[in-house]
Every structure is written in structure tokens, then in C-alpha cells.
């Protein structure tokens, strides 16, 4: 999952087109249903995954909203993996850009 959403940093300037939105939606849904068998995420992360999917399905795509929801999904994945504590996940890291 991480590799599939790695370029959706909140600071990115790329406009997410309808074609790109559909592409990433397909990649995420394929991973969830065919590769991961829907078992690799906690309840909270799964909820954020579904919110990200909902944003990817909106037309026209809202780039900022998509980046925000996917960034939240990435943060929750880090909590699931023990990289961030729940407390750390609520804090903003300084920008490296």
C-alpha cells in the first residue's frame, strides 16, 4: 500500500486529473481486494482508506482534498506499523521542502 500512495504528499503541487484519479483508485482497489485480501489495515486505517476512495471517485477531482485524505491514510498506516504513536500522528512534522 505504502508504495502505491507514496507520491501523494500533502505538499505536492501536481493537479490530480480525472484520469489520474481513476488510475490511483483502480490501483488501491486492486491492492485491497486482490493482493491484501482486505486484512492488512486496522479499523481506523480502513475507514481512512474508504474516505480516500470516496474522494478519488468525486468528479471533478479535488486535488487538495485527495492529497489530504491520502496523507491521512499514510499517517494511519504509520501508526498501524508502529512508526508513529497515536500522539505523534496528531502532530505536524516540519516541512523538508
C-alpha positions, 0 to 999 in steps of 0.5 A: 500500500505504502508504495502505491500512495507514496507520491501523494504528499500533502505538499505536492503541487501536481493537479490530480486529473480525472484520469489520474484519479481513476488510475490511483483508485483502480490501483488501491482497489486492486491492492485491497481486494486482490493482493491484501485480501482486505486484512492488512489495515486496522479499523481506523486505517480502513475507514481512512482508506474508504474516505480516500476512495470516496474522494478519488471517485468525486468528479471533478477531482479535488486535488487538495482534498485527495492529497489530504485524505491520502496523507491521512491514510499514510499517517494511519498506516504509520501508526498501524506499523508502529512508526508513529504513536497515536500522539505523534500522528496528531502532530505536524512534522516540519516541512523538508521542502 
